[in-house]
Each structure stands twice: as structure tokens, then as C-alpha cells.
Amino acid sequence: MRWACLYFPELPLDAVRPPDCPREVPAALVDGPLRSPRIVLSNAAARAAGVHPGQSLAAARALQPGLPGWRRDGEAEQHLLTLLADTAYRYSGELSLARPRALLVEIGASLDLFGGWPALERRLREDFDGWNLAYRLVAAPVAAGARVLAGLHDGIALTTHAQLINILGNIPVENCGLERKTSSNLIAMGLTRLGPLFALPRIELTRRIGPQALDHLDRMRGLVPEALVSYQPPTRYARRLEFDYCIDSVQALLFPLQRMLRDLGRFLVARDGGVQSFELILEHEHQATTRITVGLLEAQRDPAMLLELAHARLERVALVAPVQALNVMADDLPALRPLHEDLFDTNPRETLEWPVLIERLRARLGDQAVGCFLEVADHRPERAWRWQALGKAALRETMSRKAFRTAMSGLRGVPPRPLWLLRKAIPLRPDPLRILAGPERIESGWWDGEDRRHDYYVVQTRAGQRAWAYVARDETAHWMLQGWFA
């Protein structure tokens, strides 16, 4: 087996960093009393200014004025690590969360598929560079050994146990994952690196550090197997983002929403699926939450498309109060049907796909504003169709090739019908100029009290329009308009 380890040294900071704060801005994580918090983690920009763990926040701000000091959020860290695991899951089905800041990916079975380690490493870095996080990536034949190496190195790729043990020998004792008390005792004995430690007799080593620490060193070198818990991707997406200050406009919600939907897109790519509907939940301080459902006619995973639809839905909602937290929830995650294009088509697609256009119209105008005409089994023209809002079922029915062929076969031998049928016939004045076709007798409805018996004609009006009309069967005997041809 061969393992890749992705180590994220600033993960606790990245998990709580606001969306509008770039990673290049100096920042730190603090802990302790509210009046005198101390630095527990700083990013590279803050370390360059002299900020380091153990300092008081006041001393750190003397070195770096305006330094933000955030509190740790374990739930946010776990959520971010899970999203990163979803990205890595694309490359191997055997993956483990090496908490609190690393992922272990078994790559032995993936090397041939991706063309060797250099090609796979390039693909991994392309994906994780998009997260804009600090990370290190190493490969080694032992999972625990790869995890130790990633704590200090980036870009190392080892293929043999001998190479691994040789490099581990230069690792400082305090950086190998042993408990702080154990590493301090070893340093006091003059054992500052792992090489001399490995050279000690096992009985002597056990006496000095204990069986638990010895087991850790053995797993690091691959002398004993390590039981890793395999990661299983979640079956739903849920993310909550709490703001430092309340937001009172839809426009201001778009930036954090864009980041959350980008994460949703990565989650869907890792699952090789799409989202059929998702829900935006706006939390207010003294008001009930606002829930906005964004439904799609076909599964999508393009973050830009999802943001456009969510934006259109948000614009139609009046905020009852400022928003203090935003949630994105998605349970309907079907498989994504890929778009099939012509292999030799070199022309860019200039028109929108039909479902995409419908989704945009529904998002901007409302679900009930976009619909279609469906057939009804009734010979009476005014009852032979009905209007229905265009949901998933109606879209499938109107776009189905089988339904189209069925409808076309049913029209064979039937005289032409107008595109625009009136629900109720109205007098046609003046009388038509000429009759183009007909008559066509339609007689139906005697069983429900709405008896119809008319002879229909295709006529031309004096304005040159083609109409569908009949002559009233009463004393007036005037023409009645039933519909217009295109």
C-alpha cells in the first residue's frame, strides 16, 4: 500500500476566517480569559510579523496592529475537514480523517489510473489550491509515517520503507506525535531526533517511554499495522455560517452565499452527482427564520448557476429583519445526467438549454408563472387542454420524446388545430372573407350537460388572419371564433 497525506497546518484558523478576509492578512487564534487571551495559532503572515503561540493578544497587536484574534470552533473545523475529504474522495475510495488537521488517502490503487504519482500529485494540488488554504502533501508507504512527514515537509514522495525510516531518523522528537511529557523526557536524555531513538534496544526503549509510545513509533515505521476508520461521504449537505454583524440587504448576502455554494459544488463533484433542490435558511435575532426553497427541474452542480437561481429567489423575498446567520441545506442529491454533445461540434453553445432557461424564469417570476399546456381527453376544444405550472413531472411530460411521438401519432388524420385556443368562443366580426377548410363536425358532452355540436371551419379574416370558427346554432347564426392559427 502507499499513502498520501494532506496536512492543513492552519485549519483551525481557516475554519473560522470570515469569507471577506483573505488568507494573506495576518490573523491568529486565541484562547484563555476574555480579558487576557493568548495566541495559540498564527498564520504565516502573522508569524512573519513576530506573532507566535504563547504571546498575549495585546503583545501580538503591538507587533501587528489590528491583528484579528478569533476563538476556536471545533464544529467548523470538523465541517471544513469533511469538505476537504469530499474533494480527496474523488481520487480514492479508501480515505481516513487523521484528526485534527490531516487526511490520509490510499493511493496505491489509483497510481495507474492517474498515470503515476507526479500526475496524481498535480491533480491533487490543482484541486486543493482552489481552496486557498495552507497545506502540505507527501506520499509514503506507511500511513502514520506519511502523517509525521507532512507535519514538517511538503512534496516528499517515498516508495520504500528504507527511504521512510531514513528520513524519519532526522525528524525532531517533539514533532513526531509523541505526548509532550514523553518528548520532553527524551530531549532531557539527549535523544533529540528519532534516529538514535530507533537504534535503542526495544526493551530499553519500552522502559524509557512505555509500551503506548513504542507502539506509536512502530506504526510510524510500518512495523505493526494501523487500524484506520474509512471515511464515508455524507448523504446530505448542510452548512451554517454565522456573521460577525447582522446583514440587512440581499446584496450583502451574496458573497457568503457564493462561498457556501462553491463548497456545495465541490461536495457534488466528489459525489459525482447534482442537486435537485436546496434550501436557504435565514436566521434573525428576534424573528422566525426565513426559509427559501430553490427547486431545479434538472439536477445541477455548477456553483454559478446555483448562485444565479438563489439570487433570483432572494430578490423576491423581503427581509423581515437583519440576518445573523445563513444556512444552506440540500437533501435531494440525485445522480447527475451528463450533457451529451457532438464529438465534432467545434461551435460554442450560444443558446441556453431548455431546462436552464425555464429554471431562470421560474426563479425570477415564481413557480406558478411558468407553465405549459397539457392535453385532456375531451373532444370539446375549450376542454381539450389545461394549463399546469411547469414542475418536474410536467417538464418530463412535455419534453419526453415518447410523449411527443405518441401525440404526433394521435394527430394523424386529424384536421389542423389552432395554436391559440380560446377557453370560451366569442363572436367573430366582421364575417370571414373566405372559408379555407371544413366543415369538421365535433359533437360531445351530452352526458354532463355541456353538449357541444358544431361544424368548425378554417377561415380567413378580412385582415388576412387564419382563424378556427363555427356558425352558431341559434337564431343569430353568426360566426363564433374558437382559436387563432399562428
TAGI-V833853 format. One record per backbone hydrogen bond with DSSP energy under -0.5 kcal/mol. CO is the residue of the C=O (numbers start at 1). NH is the residue of the N-H. E is the energy in kcal/mol with one decimal. If there is no record, write none. Layout:
co->[CO & CO]
nh->[NH & NH]
e->[E & E]
//
This chain:
co->[2 & 2 & 3 & 4 & 5 & 5 & 6 & 7 & 7 & 8 & 10 & 10 & 11 & 12 & 13 & 13 & 18 & 20 & 22 & 26 & 27 & 28 & 29 & 29 & 30 & 31 & 37 & 38 & 39 & 41 & 43 & 44 & 45 & 46 & 46 & 47 & 52 & 55 & 56 & 57 & 58 & 59 & 60 & 64 & 68 & 68 & 70 & 73 & 74 & 75 & 76 & 77 & 78 & 79 & 80 & 81 & 82 & 83 & 84 & 85 & 87 & 88 & 88 & 93 & 94 & 95 & 96 & 96 & 97 & 98 & 98 & 101 & 102 & 103 & 103 & 104 & 105 & 105 & 107 & 107 & 110 & 111 & 111 & 112 & 116 & 117 & 118 & 119 & 120 & 121 & 122 & 123 & 124 & 125 & 126 & 128 & 128 & 129 & 136 & 137 & 138 & 139 & 140 & 142 & 143 & 144 & 145 & 146 & 147 & 148 & 149 & 149 & 156 & 160 & 161 & 162 & 163 & 164 & 165 & 167 & 168 & 169 & 171 & 172 & 173 & 173 & 179 & 180 & 181 & 182 & 183 & 184 & 185 & 186 & 187 & 190 & 192 & 193 & 194 & 195 & 196 & 197 & 201 & 202 & 203 & 204 & 205 & 206 & 210 & 211 & 212 & 213 & 214 & 215 & 216 & 217 & 218 & 218 & 218 & 226 & 228 & 237 & 239 & 241 & 247 & 249 & 250 & 250 & 251 & 252 & 253 & 254 & 255 & 256 & 257 & 258 & 259 & 260 & 261 & 262 & 263 & 264 & 265 & 266 & 267 & 268 & 268 & 269 & 272 & 275 & 276 & 277 & 278 & 279 & 279 & 280 & 280 & 281 & 281 & 282 & 283 & 283 & 287 & 289 & 290 & 292 & 292 & 293 & 294 & 300 & 301 & 302 & 303 & 304 & 305 & 306 & 307 & 308 & 309 & 310 & 311 & 312 & 313 & 314 & 317 & 322 & 323 & 324 & 325 & 326 & 327 & 328 & 329 & 330 & 331 & 332 & 332 & 334 & 335 & 336 & 338 & 339 & 342 & 344 & 348 & 353 & 354 & 355 & 356 & 357 & 358 & 359 & 360 & 361 & 362 & 366 & 366 & 367 & 369 & 370 & 372 & 374 & 376 & 380 & 380 & 381 & 384 & 386 & 388 & 389 & 391 & 392 & 393 & 394 & 395 & 396 & 400 & 401 & 402 & 403 & 404 & 405 & 406 & 407 & 408 & 409 & 411 & 419 & 420 & 426 & 427 & 434 & 434 & 437 & 440 & 442 & 444 & 445 & 445 & 446 & 452 & 454 & 454 & 455 & 456 & 456 & 457 & 457 & 458 & 458 & 459 & 460 & 460 & 461 & 465 & 465 & 466 & 467 & 467 & 468 & 468 & 469 & 470 & 470 & 472 & 478 & 479 & 480 & 481 & 482 & 483 & 484 & 484]
nh->[107 & 108 & 140 & 105 & 7 & 138 & 103 & 9 & 136 & 11 & 13 & 14 & 15 & 16 & 16 & 17 & 21 & 22 & 25 & 68 & 43 & 70 & 40 & 41 & 72 & 38 & 57 & 31 & 54 & 29 & 47 & 48 & 49 & 49 & 51 & 50 & 55 & 39 & 60 & 61 & 62 & 63 & 64 & 67 & 28 & 70 & 30 & 77 & 78 & 79 & 80 & 81 & 82 & 83 & 84 & 85 & 86 & 87 & 88 & 89 & 90 & 91 & 92 & 95 & 106 & 231 & 98 & 104 & 99 & 101 & 102 & 8 & 98 & 6 & 105 & 96 & 4 & 107 & 110 & 111 & 114 & 115 & 116 & 115 & 120 & 121 & 122 & 123 & 124 & 125 & 126 & 127 & 128 & 129 & 130 & 131 & 133 & 132 & 7 & 155 & 5 & 158 & 3 & 146 & 147 & 148 & 149 & 150 & 151 & 151 & 152 & 153 & 139 & 164 & 165 & 166 & 167 & 168 & 169 & 170 & 171 & 195 & 194 & 175 & 176 & 178 & 183 & 184 & 185 & 186 & 187 & 188 & 189 & 191 & 190 & 192 & 173 & 197 & 198 & 199 & 200 & 200 & 205 & 206 & 207 & 208 & 209 & 210 & 214 & 215 & 216 & 217 & 218 & 219 & 220 & 221 & 222 & 223 & 224 & 228 & 230 & 330 & 328 & 326 & 323 & 253 & 253 & 254 & 254 & 256 & 257 & 258 & 259 & 260 & 261 & 262 & 263 & 264 & 265 & 266 & 267 & 268 & 269 & 270 & 271 & 272 & 273 & 272 & 336 & 300 & 296 & 332 & 294 & 281 & 329 & 282 & 292 & 283 & 327 & 290 & 324 & 325 & 284 & 291 & 282 & 280 & 294 & 295 & 278 & 275 & 303 & 306 & 307 & 308 & 309 & 310 & 311 & 312 & 313 & 314 & 315 & 316 & 316 & 317 & 319 & 285 & 247 & 243 & 283 & 241 & 281 & 239 & 279 & 237 & 333 & 276 & 277 & 274 & 337 & 338 & 340 & 341 & 345 & 346 & 350 & 357 & 358 & 359 & 360 & 361 & 362 & 363 & 364 & 365 & 366 & 369 & 370 & 370 & 371 & 390 & 388 & 386 & 378 & 383 & 384 & 384 & 376 & 374 & 372 & 391 & 395 & 396 & 397 & 398 & 399 & 400 & 404 & 405 & 406 & 407 & 408 & 409 & 410 & 411 & 411 & 412 & 414 & 421 & 484 & 481 & 429 & 436 & 460 & 458 & 456 & 454 & 452 & 448 & 450 & 449 & 444 & 442 & 456 & 471 & 439 & 440 & 459 & 469 & 436 & 437 & 467 & 433 & 434 & 464 & 461 & 467 & 485 & 459 & 469 & 482 & 483 & 457 & 472 & 480 & 474 & 472 & 428 & 470 & 426 & 422 & 468 & 419 & 420]
e->[-2.5 & -1.1 & -2.7 & -3.0 & -0.6 & -1.7 & -2.2 & -0.7 & -2.3 & -1.6 & -0.5 & -2.8 & -2.3 & -0.7 & -0.8 & -1.1 & -1.8 & -0.6 & -1.3 & -0.7 & -2.0 & -2.3 & -3.1 & -1.4 & -0.6 & -3.1 & -2.5 & -2.0 & -3.1 & -3.5 & -2.6 & -2.1 & -0.7 & -0.7 & -2.4 & -1.5 & -1.6 & -3.4 & -2.3 & -2.2 & -1.2 & -1.1 & -2.5 & -1.5 & -1.8 & -0.5 & -2.8 & -2.1 & -2.3 & -2.2 & -2.4 & -2.7 & -2.0 & -2.1 & -2.3 & -2.2 & -2.0 & -1.4 & -2.1 & -1.9 & -1.2 & -2.0 & -0.6 & -0.7 & -2.5 & -3.5 & -0.8 & -2.8 & -1.3 & -0.7 & -1.5 & -2.9 & -1.8 & -2.4 & -0.5 & -2.5 & -2.9 & -0.7 & -1.2 & -1.3 & -2.1 & -0.8 & -3.8 & -0.5 & -2.2 & -3.5 & -1.9 & -2.0 & -2.6 & -2.7 & -2.2 & -1.9 & -2.6 & -2.4 & -0.8 & -1.0 & -0.6 & -1.4 & -2.6 & -2.8 & -2.5 & -2.8 & -3.3 & -2.4 & -2.0 & -1.8 & -2.4 & -2.3 & -0.7 & -0.8 & -1.7 & -3.0 & -2.3 & -1.7 & -2.7 & -2.0 & -2.1 & -2.8 & -1.6 & -1.4 & -1.8 & -2.4 & -1.9 & -1.7 & -1.4 & -0.5 & -2.6 & -2.3 & -2.1 & -2.1 & -2.3 & -2.1 & -1.2 & -2.5 & -1.5 & -1.1 & -2.8 & -0.9 & -2.8 & -1.3 & -0.6 & -1.0 & -2.8 & -2.8 & -1.9 & -1.5 & -2.5 & -2.1 & -1.8 & -2.3 & -1.5 & -1.9 & -2.3 & -2.3 & -1.8 & -1.3 & -0.7 & -2.7 & -0.7 & -0.8 & -0.6 & -2.8 & -2.5 & -2.7 & -3.9 & -0.7 & -0.9 & -0.7 & -0.9 & -0.5 & -2.1 & -2.6 & -1.6 & -2.1 & -2.6 & -1.8 & -1.9 & -2.1 & -2.3 & -2.0 & -2.5 & -2.3 & -2.3 & -2.4 & -1.3 & -0.8 & -2.5 & -0.8 & -0.8 & -1.7 & -2.9 & -0.7 & -3.2 & -0.5 & -2.5 & -0.6 & -2.8 & -0.6 & -2.2 & -2.4 & -2.9 & -1.1 & -0.6 & -0.5 & -3.1 & -3.1 & -0.5 & -0.7 & -2.0 & -2.8 & -0.7 & -2.4 & -2.6 & -2.1 & -2.1 & -2.5 & -2.8 & -2.1 & -2.0 & -2.6 & -2.2 & -0.6 & -0.9 & -2.0 & -0.6 & -0.6 & -2.8 & -2.3 & -2.8 & -2.9 & -2.3 & -2.0 & -3.1 & -2.7 & -1.3 & -2.7 & -0.8 & -2.7 & -0.5 & -0.7 & -0.6 & -0.5 & -1.4 & -0.9 & -0.6 & -2.4 & -2.2 & -2.4 & -2.1 & -2.1 & -2.8 & -2.4 & -1.9 & -2.9 & -2.1 & -1.1 & -0.5 & -0.6 & -0.5 & -2.8 & -2.2 & -1.8 & -2.4 & -1.8 & -0.5 & -1.2 & -2.0 & -2.7 & -2.2 & -1.6 & -2.5 & -2.4 & -2.1 & -2.6 & -2.3 & -1.1 & -2.1 & -2.8 & -2.5 & -2.5 & -2.6 & -2.5 & -1.8 & -0.8 & -0.7 & -0.8 & -2.2 & -0.7 & -2.3 & -4.0 & -0.7 & -0.5 & -2.6 & -2.2 & -2.9 & -2.2 & -3.3 & -1.1 & -1.1 & -0.6 & -2.4 & -2.5 & -0.6 & -0.7 & -0.6 & -1.6 & -0.7 & -2.4 & -3.3 & -1.7 & -2.7 & -2.3 & -1.4 & -1.7 & -2.7 & -0.5 & -2.3 & -2.5 & -0.5 & -3.0 & -1.4 & -3.1 & -0.5 & -3.3 & -1.0 & -2.6 & -2.6 & -1.9 & -1.8 & -2.8 & -2.7 & -0.5 & -2.1]
//
